[in-house]
Amino acid sequence: MRGTEGLGFYQSSSRLAEHGLPCKVYCAKCRTPILDEGRRMVMLFPTLVRGITTAAGREAFAATQHLFYGQRVVDFGRDGRPKWEGLDGQSRPMDDEGNVVEGTGET
């Protein structure tokens, strides 16, 4: 297969089965979800990545930072990654418990 042959698309905002951002991408034959595509991001189903269950695979996809940490639904605890109240560099940094770190000069 080449290009988008064999893929199906769905835009939930317009309820249309066509490609446009953001949209859901799935196998056109069996309807297995593949990914959600946004304007500047892709959420890929990890089980579709070969080697993801190995230590090297997990490290390759490890988070480098946590955005909107105050609104998290999973506690990442002391993973050593920077945590932000909102977007990185545009909001205040947070500690591992989700408290804003004061006095850093961030806006």
DSSP file (Angstrom, degrees, kcal/mol; ACC not computed):
  #  RESIDUE AA STRUCTURE BP1 BP2  ACC     N-H-->O    O-->H-N    N-H-->O    O-->H-N    TCO  KAPPA ALPHA  PHI   PSI    X-CA   Y-CA   Z-CA
    1    1 A M              0   0    0      0, 0.0     2,-0.4     0, 0.0     5,-0.1   0.000 360.0 360.0 360.0 150.7    0.0    0.0    0.0
    2    2 A R    >   -     0   0    0      0, 0.0     3,-1.9     0, 0.0     2,-0.1  -0.969 360.0 -23.7-130.8 145.1    1.1    3.5   -0.6
    3    3 A G  T 3  S-     0   0    0     -2,-0.4     0, 0.0     1,-0.3     0, 0.0  -0.321 124.5 -19.7  61.0-130.7    0.1    6.8    0.9
    4    4 A T  T >  S+     0   0    0     -2,-0.1     3,-2.2     2,-0.1    -1,-0.3   0.322  94.0 133.1 -96.7   7.5   -3.3    6.8    2.5
    5    5 A E  T <  S+     0   0    0     -3,-1.9     3,-0.1     1,-0.3    23,-0.0  -0.393  75.8  21.0 -58.7 130.1   -4.6    3.7    0.6
    6    6 A G  T 3  S+     0   0    0      1,-0.3    22,-2.8    -2,-0.1    23,-0.5   0.413 101.9 112.5  90.4  -1.5   -6.2    1.4    3.1
    7    7 A L  E <   -A   27   0A   0     -3,-2.2     2,-0.3    20,-0.2    -1,-0.3  -0.798  50.4-155.1-104.9 147.6   -6.8    4.1    5.7
    8    8 A G  E     -A   26   0A   0     18,-3.4    18,-2.3    -2,-0.3     2,-0.3  -0.890   9.5-156.8-115.1 152.1  -10.1    5.5    6.9
    9    9 A F  E     -A   25   0A   0     -2,-0.3     2,-0.3    16,-0.2    16,-0.2  -0.940   9.3-174.8-129.8 149.6  -10.6    9.0    8.4
   10   10 A Y  E     -A   24   0A   0     14,-1.7    14,-2.9    -2,-0.3     2,-0.7  -0.952  12.7-158.7-147.6 127.0  -13.2   10.5   10.7
   11   11 A Q  B  >> -D   16   0B   0      5,-2.9     4,-1.7    -2,-0.3     5,-1.2  -0.908   6.0-167.9-102.3 109.7  -13.7   14.1   11.8
   12   12 A S  T  45S+     0   0    0     -2,-0.7    -1,-0.1     1,-0.2    11,-0.1   0.822  83.6  60.1 -68.9 -29.6  -15.8   14.0   15.0
   13   13 A S  T  45S+     0   0    0      9,-0.3    -1,-0.2     1,-0.2    10,-0.1   0.888 122.2  22.5 -66.4 -37.5  -16.3   17.8   14.9
   14   14 A S  T  45S-     0   0    0     -3,-0.2    -1,-0.2     2,-0.2    -2,-0.2   0.504  99.9-130.2-104.1  -7.3  -18.1   17.7   11.5
   15   15 A R  T  <5 +     0   0    0     -4,-1.7     2,-0.4     1,-0.2    -3,-0.2   0.848  60.3 140.1  58.8  36.8  -19.1   14.0   11.7
   16   16 A L  B   < -D   11   0B   0     -5,-1.2    -5,-2.9     2,-0.1     2,-1.4  -0.881  58.8-133.0-112.6 143.7  -17.6   13.5    8.2
   17   17 A A  S    S+     0   0    0     -2,-0.4     2,-0.3    -7,-0.2    -7,-0.2  -0.529  73.6  97.5 -91.1  67.7  -15.6   10.5    7.0
   18   18 A E  S    S-     0   0    0     -2,-1.4     2,-0.4   -10,-0.1    -2,-0.1  -0.963  80.2 -89.9-148.2 163.5  -12.9   12.5    5.4
   19   19 A H        +     0   0    0     -2,-0.3     2,-0.3   -10,-0.1    -8,-0.1  -0.632  63.2 123.4 -82.2 131.4   -9.4   13.7    6.2
   20   20 A G        -     0   0    0     -2,-0.4    17,-0.1    17,-0.1   -10,-0.1  -0.849  62.1 -56.2-176.8 150.1   -9.1   17.1    7.9
   21   21 A L  S    S+     0   0    0     -2,-0.3    17,-0.1   -10,-0.1     2,-0.1  -0.653 115.8  27.7 -92.8 140.3   -7.5   18.1   11.2
   22   22 A P  S    S+     0   0    0      0, 0.0     2,-0.3     0, 0.0    -9,-0.3   0.688  90.9 141.6 -77.9 156.3   -8.2   17.0   13.8
   23   23 A C  E     - B   0  37A   0     14,-2.3    14,-3.1   -12,-0.1     2,-0.4  -0.984  48.4-114.0-154.0 164.2   -9.3   13.5   12.8
   24   24 A K  E     -AB  10  36A   0    -14,-2.9   -14,-1.7    -2,-0.3     2,-0.4  -0.838  27.2-154.0-100.4 139.1   -9.2    9.8   13.8
   25   25 A V  E     +AB   9  35A   0     10,-3.1     9,-2.8    -2,-0.4    10,-1.6  -0.949  22.1 161.2-117.6 134.3   -7.3    7.4   11.5
   26   26 A Y  E     -AB   8  33A   0    -18,-2.3   -18,-3.4    -2,-0.4     2,-0.4  -0.924  47.8 -80.3-144.9 166.5   -8.2    3.8   11.3
   27   27 A C  E  >  -A    7   0A   0      5,-2.2     4,-2.0    -2,-0.3   -20,-0.2  -0.584  34.1-147.8 -70.3 125.7   -7.8    0.7    9.1
   28   28 A A  T  4 S+     0   0    0    -22,-2.8   -21,-0.2    -2,-0.4    -1,-0.2   0.751  93.7  48.4 -68.6 -23.0  -10.3    0.9    6.3
   29   29 A K  T  4 S+     0   0    0    -23,-0.5    -1,-0.2     1,-0.1   -22,-0.1   0.949 130.9  11.0 -82.8 -53.3  -10.6   -2.9    6.1
   30   30 A C  T  4 S-     0   0    0      2,-0.1    -2,-0.2     0, 0.0    -1,-0.1   0.503  92.4-125.2-108.2  -5.5  -11.1   -3.9    9.8
   31   31 A R     <  +     0   0    0     -4,-2.0    -3,-0.1     1,-0.2     3,-0.0   0.638  48.7 162.4  70.5  17.3  -11.7   -0.5   11.4
   32   32 A T        -     0   0    0      1,-0.1    -5,-2.2    -6,-0.1    -1,-0.2  -0.526  44.5-114.1 -65.6 127.9   -8.8   -0.9   14.0
   33   33 A P  E     +B   26   0A   0      0, 0.0    -7,-0.3     0, 0.0     3,-0.1  -0.401  38.9 173.1 -63.1 138.9   -7.9    2.5   15.4
   34   34 A I  E     -     0   0A   0     -9,-2.8    11,-1.9     1,-0.4     2,-0.3   0.753  53.9 -32.4-112.5 -51.0   -4.4    3.6   14.4
   35   35 A L  E     -BC  25  44A   0    -10,-1.6   -10,-3.1     9,-0.2     2,-0.5  -0.989  43.0-119.1-163.9 164.4   -4.0    7.2   15.6
   36   36 A D  E     -BC  24  43A   0      7,-2.1     7,-3.0    -2,-0.3     2,-0.5  -0.976  31.5-154.3-110.1 129.1   -5.6   10.5   16.3
   37   37 A E  E     +BC  23  42A   0    -14,-3.1   -14,-2.3    -2,-0.5     5,-0.2  -0.910  15.3 178.4-110.3 127.3   -4.1   13.3   14.3
   38   38 A G        -     0   0    0      3,-3.1     3,-0.1    -2,-0.5   -17,-0.0  -0.415  47.1 -86.7-111.5-169.5   -4.2   16.9   15.5
   39   39 A R  S    S+     0   0    0      1,-0.2     3,-0.0    -2,-0.2   -18,-0.0   0.875 122.8   4.0 -71.0 -37.0   -2.9   20.2   14.1
   40   40 A R  S    S+     0   0    0      1,-0.0     2,-0.3     0, 0.0    -1,-0.2  -0.025 126.8  53.8-137.7  33.5    0.6   19.8   15.6
   41   41 A M        -     0   0    0     -3,-0.1    -3,-3.1     2,-0.0     2,-0.4  -0.990  55.0-150.2-160.2 160.5    0.5   16.4   17.2
   42   42 A V  E     -C   37   0A   0     -2,-0.3     2,-0.7    -5,-0.2    -5,-0.2  -0.995   7.0-156.2-135.7 130.8   -0.2   12.7   16.7
   43   43 A M  E     -C   36   0A   0     -7,-3.0    -7,-2.1    -2,-0.4     2,-0.4  -0.903  21.9-169.6-107.5 103.7   -1.5   10.3   19.3
   44   44 A L  E     -C   35   0A   0     -2,-0.7    -9,-0.2    -9,-0.2     5,-0.1  -0.741  29.2-112.6 -96.5 138.0   -0.4    6.9   18.2
   45   45 A F    >   -     0   0    0    -11,-1.9     3,-2.0    -2,-0.4     4,-0.2  -0.584  26.0-143.8 -68.5 118.6   -1.7    3.7   19.8
   46   46 A P  G >  S+     0   0    0      0, 0.0     3,-2.0     0, 0.0     6,-0.2   0.785  93.4  68.0 -59.1 -30.3    1.5    2.3   21.4
   47   47 A T  G 3  S+     0   0    0      1,-0.3     6,-0.1     5,-0.1     5,-0.1   0.667  92.5  62.0 -66.2 -13.3    0.6   -1.4   20.7
   48   48 A L  G <  S+     0   0    0     -3,-2.0     2,-0.6   -14,-0.1    -1,-0.3   0.489  84.5  91.5 -87.8  -3.5    1.1   -0.6   17.0
   49   49 A V  S X  S-     0   0    0     -3,-2.0     3,-1.6    -4,-0.2     4,-0.2  -0.831  79.6-128.9 -97.7 118.2    4.8    0.2   17.5
   50   50 A R  T 3  S+     0   0    0     -2,-0.6    -2,-0.1     1,-0.2    -3,-0.0  -0.427  91.5  15.9 -64.1 133.0    7.2   -2.7   17.2
   51   51 A G  T >  S+     0   0    0     -2,-0.1     3,-1.7     1,-0.0     6,-0.5   0.462  81.5 127.8  86.8   2.3    9.5   -3.1   20.1
   52   52 A I  T <   +     0   0    0     -3,-1.6    -2,-0.1     1,-0.3     9,-0.1   0.755  68.5  60.1 -64.6 -23.4    7.5   -0.8   22.5
   53   53 A T  T 3  S+     0   0    0     -4,-0.2    -1,-0.3     4,-0.1     2,-0.1   0.533  89.4  88.7 -84.6  -4.4    7.5   -3.5   25.2
   54   54 A T  S <> S-     0   0    0     -3,-1.7     4,-2.5     1,-0.1     5,-0.2  -0.495  90.5-112.8 -86.3 162.8   11.3   -3.7   25.4
   55   55 A A  H  > S+     0   0    0      1,-0.2     4,-2.2     2,-0.2     5,-0.2   0.907 119.8  49.5 -60.5 -41.8   13.3   -1.4   27.8
   56   56 A A  H  > S+     0   0    0      1,-0.2     4,-2.0     2,-0.2    -1,-0.2   0.884 110.6  50.6 -65.5 -37.9   14.8    0.4   24.8
   57   57 A G  H  > S+     0   0    0     -6,-0.5     4,-1.2     2,-0.2    -2,-0.2   0.911 110.6  47.9 -65.7 -43.5   11.3    0.9   23.3
   58   58 A R  H  < S+     0   0    0     -4,-2.5     3,-0.3    -7,-0.2    -2,-0.2   0.905 112.3  49.8 -64.4 -40.6    9.9    2.3   26.5
   59   59 A E  H >< S+     0   0    0     -4,-2.2     3,-1.2     1,-0.2    -1,-0.2   0.878 105.2  57.5 -66.1 -37.0   12.8    4.7   26.9
   60   60 A A  H 3< S+     0   0    0     -4,-2.0    -1,-0.2     1,-0.3    -2,-0.2   0.823 115.3  37.1 -62.5 -30.5   12.5    5.9   23.3
   61   61 A F  T 3< S+     0   0    0     -4,-1.2    -1,-0.3    -3,-0.3    -2,-0.2   0.234  87.7 131.2-106.4  13.0    8.9    6.9   24.0
   62   62 A A    <   -     0   0    0     -3,-1.2    -3,-0.1    -4,-0.2     2,-0.1  -0.344  66.2-101.1 -66.0 145.5    9.4    8.2   27.5
   63   63 A A        -     0   0    0      1,-0.1    -1,-0.1    -2,-0.0     3,-0.1  -0.378  23.4-161.8 -65.1 143.3    8.0   11.6   28.4
   64   64 A T  S    S-     0   0    0      1,-0.4     2,-0.3    -3,-0.1    -1,-0.1   0.644  74.6  -9.8 -97.7 -20.2   10.5   14.4   28.4
   65   65 A Q        -     0   0    0     16,-0.2     2,-0.5     2,-0.0    -1,-0.4  -0.963  66.7-116.3-165.3 168.5    8.2   16.7   30.4
   66   66 A H  B     -e   83   0C   0     16,-2.6    18,-2.7    -2,-0.3     3,-0.4  -0.974  24.5-159.9-121.8 122.1    4.7   17.0   31.7
   67   67 A L  S    S+     0   0    0     -2,-0.5    20,-0.2     1,-0.2    18,-0.1  -0.698  75.2  13.6 -98.1 151.9    2.3   19.7   30.5
   68   68 A F  S >  S+     0   0    0     18,-1.8     3,-1.6    -2,-0.3    17,-0.2   0.894  76.3 166.7  52.2  44.8   -0.8   20.9   32.4
   69   69 A Y  G >   +     0   0    0     15,-3.0     3,-1.5    -3,-0.4    16,-0.2   0.787  65.3  63.6 -64.1 -29.9    0.5   18.9   35.4
   70   70 A G  G 3  S+     0   0    0     14,-0.4    -1,-0.3    15,-0.3    15,-0.1   0.694 105.7  46.7 -67.0 -17.6   -2.0   20.5   37.8
   71   71 A Q  G <  S+     0   0    0     -3,-1.6    -1,-0.3    14,-0.2    -2,-0.2   0.188  85.6 137.6-106.9  14.4   -4.9   18.9   35.8
   72   72 A R    <   -     0   0    0     -3,-1.5     3,-0.1     1,-0.1    -3,-0.1  -0.177  41.6-164.0 -63.9 153.4   -3.3   15.4   35.6
   73   73 A V  S    S+     0   0    0      1,-0.2     2,-0.4     2,-0.0    -1,-0.1   0.448  80.5  53.5-110.2  -9.5   -5.3   12.3   36.1
   74   74 A V  S    S-     0   0    0      0, 0.0     2,-0.7     0, 0.0    -1,-0.2  -0.992  82.3-132.1-125.8 134.4   -2.3   10.1   36.6
   75   75 A D        -     0   0    0     -2,-0.4    22,-0.1     1,-0.1    21,-0.0  -0.775  19.4-176.8 -89.2 117.9    0.4   10.9   39.2
   76   76 A F        -     0   0    0     -2,-0.7    -1,-0.1     1,-0.2    20,-0.1   0.552  23.1-176.3 -90.9  -9.7    3.9   10.6   37.7
   77   77 A G        -     0   0    0     19,-0.3     2,-1.6     1,-0.2     3,-0.2  -0.113  55.7  -4.4  55.0-139.8    5.6   11.3   40.9
   78   78 A R  S    S+     0   0    0      1,-0.2    -1,-0.2     2,-0.1    19,-0.0  -0.513  77.8 136.3 -92.1  68.3    9.3   11.6   41.1
   79   79 A D        -     0   0    0     -2,-1.6    -1,-0.2     2,-0.2    -2,-0.1   0.442  68.9-119.7 -93.7  -0.2   10.3   10.8   37.5
   80   80 A G  S    S+     0   0    0      1,-0.3    -2,-0.1    -3,-0.2    -3,-0.0   0.561  71.1 129.0  77.4   7.0   12.8   13.6   37.3
   81   81 A R        -     0   0    0      1,-0.1    -1,-0.3   -16,-0.0   -16,-0.2  -0.731  66.6-102.2 -96.5 144.9   11.0   15.2   34.4
   82   82 A P        -     0   0    0      0, 0.0   -16,-2.6     0, 0.0     2,-0.4  -0.345  35.7-154.1 -61.8 144.6   10.0   18.9   34.3
   83   83 A K  E     -eF  66  94C   0     11,-0.6    11,-2.9   -18,-0.2     2,-0.3  -0.981   7.6-163.2-126.4 136.4    6.4   19.6   35.1
   84   84 A W  E     - F   0  93C   0    -18,-2.7   -15,-3.0    -2,-0.4   -14,-0.4  -0.901  26.8-136.9-123.5 147.3    4.5   22.7   34.0
   85   85 A E  S    S-     0   0    0      7,-2.8   -15,-0.3    -2,-0.3   -14,-0.2   0.861  94.3 -20.5 -65.6 -36.6    1.2   24.3   35.1
   86   86 A G  S    S-     0   0    0      1,-0.4   -18,-1.8     6,-0.2   -17,-0.2  -0.095 122.3  -2.4-135.7-123.3    0.3   24.8   31.5
   87   87 A L  S >> S-     0   0    0    -20,-0.2     3,-1.3     3,-0.1     4,-0.8  -0.518  84.1 -93.9 -79.3 149.5    2.4   24.9   28.4
   88   88 A D  T 34 S+     0   0    0      1,-0.3    -1,-0.1     2,-0.2     4,-0.1  -0.381 107.6   4.6 -64.8 136.0    6.2   24.6   28.8
   89   89 A G  T 34 S+     0   0    0      2,-0.3    18,-0.3     1,-0.1    -1,-0.3   0.306 123.6  71.2  74.3 -10.4    8.0   27.9   29.0
   90   90 A Q  T <4 S+     0   0    0     -3,-1.3     2,-0.3    16,-0.1    -2,-0.2   0.363 100.2  37.2-115.5   1.3    4.7   29.8   28.9
   91   91 A S  S  < S-     0   0    0     -4,-0.8    -2,-0.3    -5,-0.1    16,-0.2  -0.811  96.2 -72.6-141.6-179.0    3.5   28.8   32.4
   92   92 A R        -     0   0    0     -2,-0.3    -7,-2.8    15,-0.2    -6,-0.2  -0.569  46.7-115.9 -84.2 141.8    4.8   28.3   35.9
   93   93 A P  E     -F   84   0C   0      0, 0.0     8,-2.9     0, 0.0     2,-0.3  -0.372  30.4-152.0 -70.1 155.0    6.9   25.2   36.8
   94   94 A M  E     -FG  83 100C   0    -11,-2.9   -11,-0.6     6,-0.3     6,-0.2  -0.890   9.0-122.7-127.0 157.0    5.5   22.7   39.3
   95   95 A D    >   -     0   0    0      4,-2.6     3,-1.8    -2,-0.3     6,-0.0  -0.286  45.5 -85.7 -88.1-178.2    7.0   20.3   41.7
   96   96 A D  T 3  S+     0   0    0      1,-0.3   -19,-0.3     2,-0.1   -20,-0.1   0.735 128.5  52.9 -62.7 -24.2    6.3   16.5   41.8
   97   97 A E  T 3  S-     0   0    0      2,-0.1    -1,-0.3   -22,-0.1   -19,-0.0   0.476 122.1-103.0 -90.3  -2.7    3.2   17.0   44.0
   98   98 A G  S <  S+     0   0    0     -3,-1.8     2,-0.4     1,-0.3    -2,-0.1   0.645  73.9 140.7  91.3  16.0    1.7   19.5   41.6
   99   99 A N        -     0   0    0      1,-0.1    -4,-2.6     3,-0.0    -1,-0.3  -0.747  58.4-108.8 -91.6 138.9    2.5   22.7   43.6
  100  100 A V  B     -G   94   0C   0     -2,-0.4     2,-0.8    -6,-0.2    -6,-0.3  -0.445  27.9-128.9 -64.5 134.1    3.6   25.8   41.7
  101  101 A V        -     0   0    0     -8,-2.9     3,-0.5    -2,-0.2     2,-0.1  -0.789  29.1-147.9 -87.5 113.0    7.3   26.5   42.2
  102  102 A E        +     0   0    0     -2,-0.8    -3,-0.0     1,-0.2    -8,-0.0  -0.395  67.4  30.6 -81.3 155.8    7.5   30.2   43.2
  103  103 A G  S    S+     0   0    0      3,-0.1    -1,-0.2    -2,-0.1    -2,-0.0   0.734  75.4 117.9  76.6  24.3   10.3   32.6   42.5
  104  104 A T  S    S-     0   0    0     -3,-0.5     3,-0.1     2,-0.1    -2,-0.1   0.562  77.3-123.3 -98.9  -8.4   11.5   31.2   39.1
  105  105 A G        +     0   0    0      1,-0.3     2,-0.1     2,-0.0    -3,-0.1   0.524  62.7 140.6  82.1   4.4   10.7   34.3   37.1
  106  106 A E              0   0    0      1,-0.1    -1,-0.3   -13,-0.0   -14,-0.1  -0.424 360.0 360.0 -76.7 156.9    8.3   32.4   34.7
  107  107 A T              0   0    0    -18,-0.3   -15,-0.2   -16,-0.2    -1,-0.1   0.399 360.0 360.0 -99.2 360.0    5.1   34.0   33.5
